[in-house]
């Protein structure tokens, strides 16, 4: 299952369980789903404390191996890069491709 397929299913099941609505019957909800996926597939969906790059740089200079273990999808690398902090991590382990 791709990350897009996973997110499609999460959003569809959320609407189904919460309001008994099939989003496939509602074009506006499909558009909102796609906007939500785009938003959280980019750095726009996240906030980083101002001192994070400084702390990561300090830890890297000290030779400490850093990694990210996350339940994020395949966009994790892109998001970390666009936030300017991917270079500080030796690895990124994601739960979804």
Residue pairs with C-beta under 8 A, 6 or more apart in sequence:
1 9
1 96
2 74
2 96
2 97
3 73
3 74
3 75
3 96
3 97
4 37
6 73
6 96
7 33
7 37
7 73
8 33
8 37
11 23
11 33
11 36
11 37
12 22
12 23
12 24
12 33
15 21
15 22
15 23
15 29
16 22
16 23
21 29
23 29
23 30
23 33
24 30
39 45
40 46
40 75
41 73
41 75
41 78
41 79
42 75
42 78
42 79
42 82
43 79
43 82
43 83
45 79
46 79
46 83
48 83
48 85
52 85
53 84
53 85
53 88
56 66
56 85
56 88
57 88
59 66
59 88
60 66
60 88
65 90
66 88
66 89
66 90
67 89
67 90
67 91
67 92
67 93
68 76
68 80
68 89
68 91
68 92
68 93
69 93
70 76
70 92
70 93
70 94
70 95
71 94
71 95
71 96
72 79
72 94
72 95
72 96
73 94
73 95
73 96
73 97
74 94
74 96
74 97
76 92
76 94
77 86
77 92
80 86
80 89
80 92
86 92
